[in-house]
Amino acid sequence: FIATDDPAVPQQARAALEGLRVVSVEGNEALWTAMEASKGTWTEDRLRTRAIPAAALLRSTMVDIELLSRARALVGHFGSNLSRLAYMLAARRRGSHVPYVSVDGPWCYHWQMCCGVDDEGR
C-alpha cells in the first residue's frame, strides 16, 4: 500500500515495482487538485483558508493510517507523525515490533532528541 498526496506516485511505483501488486486509495482527485493548487503552503494554513476540503483530507488521512497500520512491514518518513502513528498502531496490533525502514533517520520515540539526528535525518 502506498500512501501519498501525489497522484503520479502510485503509477510510478507500479512501473518501478513490476511484478508486485501496488495498492493505493483512489478517488482523491479533488483533494489532490486542491493540494496542488496551494502547493508550498502549510497544511494548517490551507485548512484555515479553506484551500483544501477538510473532510476529504481527514478521510484520506484516516484511511492511509489505517491501511499503513495493517502492513506486515513499513517504509516511511519517521519524522512524520502520520508514519509514526501508523507504525505504533501496527506494533500494537501485532503485539511486537513491525519490520520497518525509515527514509529519514532512526526510529526514536521522542523525535530524535536522543539520537543526535537533526530534522533532516542526518
Backbone as numpy.savetxt, mean C-alpha at the origin, in Angstrom:
# Nx Ny Nz CAx CAy CAz Cx Cy Cz
-1.41 -10.05 -4.91 -2.25 -8.87 -4.91 -1.37 -7.63 -4.91
-1.71 -6.67 -5.74 -0.97 -5.41 -5.79 -1.92 -4.29 -5.38
-1.52 -3.56 -4.34 -2.25 -2.37 -3.92 -1.51 -1.17 -4.49
-2.22 -0.36 -5.25 -1.57 0.79 -5.88 -2.58 1.90 -6.14
-2.06 3.11 -6.27 -2.90 4.22 -6.69 -2.55 4.64 -8.11
-1.80 3.79 -8.79 -1.40 4.05 -10.18 -2.03 2.98 -11.07
-2.96 3.37 -11.93 -3.66 2.37 -12.74 -2.77 1.61 -13.71
-1.57 2.10 -13.99 -0.67 1.41 -14.92 0.09 0.27 -14.25
0.24 0.31 -12.95 1.08 -0.67 -12.24 0.61 -2.11 -12.39
-0.67 -2.43 -12.22 -1.07 -3.84 -12.36 -0.72 -4.42 -13.73
-0.93 -3.66 -14.78 -0.60 -4.15 -16.12 0.90 -4.32 -16.28
1.68 -3.39 -15.75 3.14 -3.51 -15.80 3.60 -4.75 -15.04
2.98 -5.01 -13.89 3.35 -6.18 -13.10 3.00 -7.47 -13.83
1.85 -7.49 -14.48 1.46 -8.69 -15.24 2.47 -8.98 -16.34
2.95 -7.93 -17.00 3.94 -8.11 -18.07 5.28 -8.57 -17.50
5.68 -8.00 -16.37 6.98 -8.32 -15.77 6.98 -9.67 -15.07
5.83 -10.09 -14.57 5.74 -11.32 -13.79 4.98 -12.40 -14.56
5.32 -12.54 -15.80 4.66 -13.51 -16.66 4.67 -14.89 -16.01
3.54 -15.54 -16.04 3.43 -16.86 -15.43 2.83 -16.81 -14.03
2.80 -15.64 -13.43 2.17 -15.49 -12.12 0.84 -14.78 -12.28
-0.08 -15.08 -11.41 -1.38 -14.40 -11.44 -1.27 -13.13 -10.61
-1.44 -11.99 -11.25 -1.38 -10.69 -10.58 -2.80 -10.19 -10.40
-3.16 -9.90 -9.16 -4.51 -9.47 -8.82 -4.46 -8.05 -8.30
-5.41 -7.24 -8.71 -5.55 -5.88 -8.18 -7.04 -5.53 -8.16
-7.37 -4.53 -7.39 -8.76 -4.08 -7.31 -9.08 -3.25 -8.54
-10.16 -3.59 -9.18 -10.62 -2.84 -10.36 -11.73 -1.88 -9.93
-12.02 -0.92 -10.75 -13.15 -0.03 -10.49 -12.81 1.24 -9.74
-11.52 1.54 -9.61 -11.11 2.76 -8.92 -10.76 3.88 -9.89
-11.25 3.79 -11.11 -10.85 4.75 -12.14 -11.16 6.20 -11.75
-12.33 6.44 -11.19 -12.69 7.82 -10.80 -11.75 8.34 -9.72
-11.42 7.48 -8.77 -10.48 7.87 -7.72 -9.11 8.14 -8.31
-8.63 7.23 -9.17 -7.31 7.41 -9.78 -7.24 8.69 -10.61
-8.31 8.98 -11.33 -8.34 10.21 -12.14 -8.26 11.44 -11.25
-9.01 11.43 -10.16 -8.98 12.57 -9.22 -7.61 12.69 -8.57
-6.99 11.57 -8.24 -5.67 11.61 -7.61 -4.62 12.12 -8.59
-4.72 11.71 -9.84 -3.77 12.17 -10.86 -3.91 13.68 -11.07
-5.13 14.17 -11.05 -5.38 15.60 -11.27 -4.82 16.45 -10.13
-4.70 15.86 -8.94 -4.19 16.64 -7.80 -2.83 16.11 -7.33
-2.11 15.49 -8.24 -0.80 14.90 -7.94 0.14 15.95 -7.34
0.95 15.52 -6.38 1.89 16.44 -5.75 1.32 17.15 -4.54
0.10 16.80 -4.17 -0.57 17.40 -3.02 -0.77 16.33 -1.96
-0.56 16.67 -0.70 -0.78 15.72 0.38 -2.22 15.20 0.34
-2.39 13.93 0.65 -3.73 13.33 0.65 -4.66 14.09 1.57
-4.17 14.49 2.74 -5.01 15.22 3.69 -5.54 16.51 3.07
-4.69 17.21 2.32 -5.13 18.44 1.66 -6.11 18.13 0.54
-5.90 17.04 -0.17 -6.83 16.64 -1.22 -8.22 16.37 -0.64
-8.24 15.72 0.52 -9.52 15.43 1.16 -10.19 16.70 1.67
-9.39 17.57 2.28 -9.94 18.82 2.84 -10.57 19.67 1.75
-9.94 19.72 0.58 -10.45 20.54 -0.53 -11.42 19.77 -1.43
-11.68 18.53 -1.06 -12.58 17.65 -1.83 -12.10 17.40 -3.26
-10.78 17.41 -3.41 -10.19 17.12 -4.72 -10.31 15.64 -5.05
-10.43 14.82 -4.02 -10.64 13.38 -4.22 -11.85 12.96 -3.39
-12.60 11.97 -3.86 -13.78 11.52 -3.13 -13.39 10.71 -1.89
-13.74 11.22 -0.72 -13.34 10.60 0.55 -13.87 9.17 0.68
-15.12 8.94 0.31 -15.70 7.60 0.46 -14.97 6.59 -0.42
-14.64 6.99 -1.63 -13.93 6.08 -2.54 -12.52 5.80 -2.03
-11.86 6.81 -1.49 -10.52 6.61 -0.94 -10.56 5.68 0.28
-11.53 5.89 1.15 -11.67 5.03 2.33 -11.93 3.59 1.92
-12.86 3.39 1.01 -13.20 2.04 0.55 -11.99 1.37 -0.09
-11.30 2.09 -0.94 -10.12 1.55 -1.62 -9.03 1.18 -0.61
-8.81 2.05 0.36 -7.78 1.80 1.37 -8.13 0.59 2.23
-9.37 0.49 2.65 -9.79 -0.63 3.49 -9.68 -1.96 2.74
-10.08 -1.96 1.48 -9.97 -3.19 0.67 -8.50 -3.57 0.50
-7.64 -2.59 0.22 -6.21 -2.88 0.07 -5.63 -3.47 1.35
-5.94 -2.87 2.49 -5.42 -3.37 3.77 -5.91 -4.80 4.02
-7.19 -5.03 3.79 -7.75 -6.37 4.02 -7.08 -7.41 3.13
-6.96 -7.12 1.85 -6.37 -8.10 0.94 -4.87 -8.29 1.20
-4.15 -7.21 1.47 -2.73 -7.35 1.80 -2.54 -8.17 3.06
-3.42 -7.99 4.03 -3.27 -8.70 5.30 -3.56 -10.20 5.17
-4.10 -10.62 4.06 -4.38 -12.04 3.84 -3.29 -12.72 3.01
-2.25 -11.99 2.69 -1.16 -12.55 1.89 -0.30 -13.51 2.71
0.29 -14.47 2.03 1.22 -15.40 2.68 2.58 -14.76 2.89
2.88 -13.74 2.11 4.12 -12.97 2.23 3.80 -11.55 1.77
4.58 -10.60 2.22 4.27 -9.20 1.94 5.53 -8.46 1.50
5.42 -7.74 0.41 6.47 -6.82 -0.02 5.84 -5.45 0.09
6.47 -4.57 0.85 5.84 -3.28 1.06 6.80 -2.18 1.44
6.25 -1.01 1.53 6.94 0.20 1.95 6.64 0.36 3.43
7.55 -0.10 4.29 7.25 -0.16 5.71 7.41 1.18 6.42
7.72 2.23 5.69 7.61 3.58 6.22 6.16 4.03 6.15
5.33 3.24 5.48 3.91 3.55 5.30 3.08 2.87 6.37
2.19 3.63 6.98 1.29 3.03 7.97 0.41 1.96 7.35
0.03 2.12 6.09 -0.82 1.14 5.43 -0.12 -0.22 5.36
1.13 -0.23 4.91 1.87 -1.49 4.83 2.09 -2.09 6.21
2.41 -1.24 7.17 2.66 -1.72 8.53 1.39 -2.32 9.14
0.26 -1.67 8.92 -1.01 -2.19 9.43 -1.35 -3.52 8.77
-1.19 -3.60 7.46 -1.46 -4.86 6.75 -0.57 -5.97 7.30
0.70 -5.66 7.54 1.62 -6.67 8.08 1.19 -7.11 9.48
0.84 -6.16 10.32 0.44 -6.51 11.69 -0.84 -7.35 11.69
-1.79 -7.02 10.84 -3.01 -7.82 10.74 -2.70 -9.23 10.22
-1.80 -9.31 9.25 -1.41 -10.62 8.70 -0.75 -11.47 9.79
0.14 -10.86 10.56 0.82 -11.59 11.63 -0.18 -12.04 12.69
-1.14 -11.20 13.00 -2.16 -11.57 13.99 -3.00 -12.74 13.49
-3.41 -12.67 12.23 -4.20 -13.77 11.66 -3.43 -15.08 11.68
-2.16 -14.99 11.33 -1.32 -16.17 11.23 -0.88 -16.68 12.60
-0.77 -15.77 13.55 -0.30 -16.14 14.88 1.22 -16.16 14.96
1.88 -15.65 13.94 3.34 -15.58 13.92 3.75 -14.56 12.86
5.05 -14.36 12.75 5.54 -13.44 11.73 5.18 -13.94 10.34
5.02 -13.01 9.43 4.73 -13.30 8.04 5.99 -12.94 7.25
6.42 -13.79 6.32 7.58 -13.42 5.51 7.33 -12.08 4.81
8.33 -11.21 4.84 8.15 -9.90 4.22 9.47 -9.38 3.68
9.34 -8.45 2.76 10.47 -7.69 2.25 10.04 -6.23 2.30
10.86 -5.42 2.92 10.60 -3.98 2.96 11.43 -3.31 1.89
10.81 -2.49 1.09 11.53 -1.81 0.01 12.22 -0.54 0.48
12.05 -0.20 1.77 12.62 1.07 2.24 13.38 0.97 3.55
13.64 -0.20 4.06 14.40 -0.33 5.29 13.84 -1.42 6.16
14.53 -1.72 7.25 14.10 -2.83 8.11 12.82 -2.51 8.88
12.10 -3.57 9.24 10.91 -3.40 10.08 11.35 -2.94 11.45
10.68 -1.96 11.97 10.92 -1.49 13.32 9.57 -1.01 13.84
9.12 -1.57 14.95 7.76 -1.27 15.39 7.57 0.18 15.82
8.65 0.91 16.03 8.45 2.33 16.34 9.21 3.22 15.35
8.96 2.95 14.10 9.35 3.80 12.97 10.83 4.10 12.89
11.64 3.11 12.94 13.07 3.21 12.66 13.85 4.01 13.68
13.24 4.38 14.80 13.97 5.16 15.80 15.07 4.33 16.45
14.93 3.02 16.43 15.93 2.17 17.07 16.97 1.66 16.08
16.76 1.89 14.83 17.55 1.20 13.82 18.59 2.08 13.14
18.60 3.36 13.41 19.53 4.24 12.74 19.23 4.39 11.26
17.97 4.23 10.88 17.55 4.35 9.48 16.76 5.64 9.35
17.09 6.43 8.33 16.37 7.68 8.15 15.05 7.46 7.41
14.32 8.53 7.17 13.01 8.44 6.51 13.08 7.89 5.10
14.25 7.94 4.49 14.43 7.43 3.14 14.85 5.96 3.14
14.96 5.35 4.32 15.32 3.95 4.41 16.82 3.69 4.32
17.63 4.72 4.54 19.09 4.56 4.45 19.70 4.56 5.83
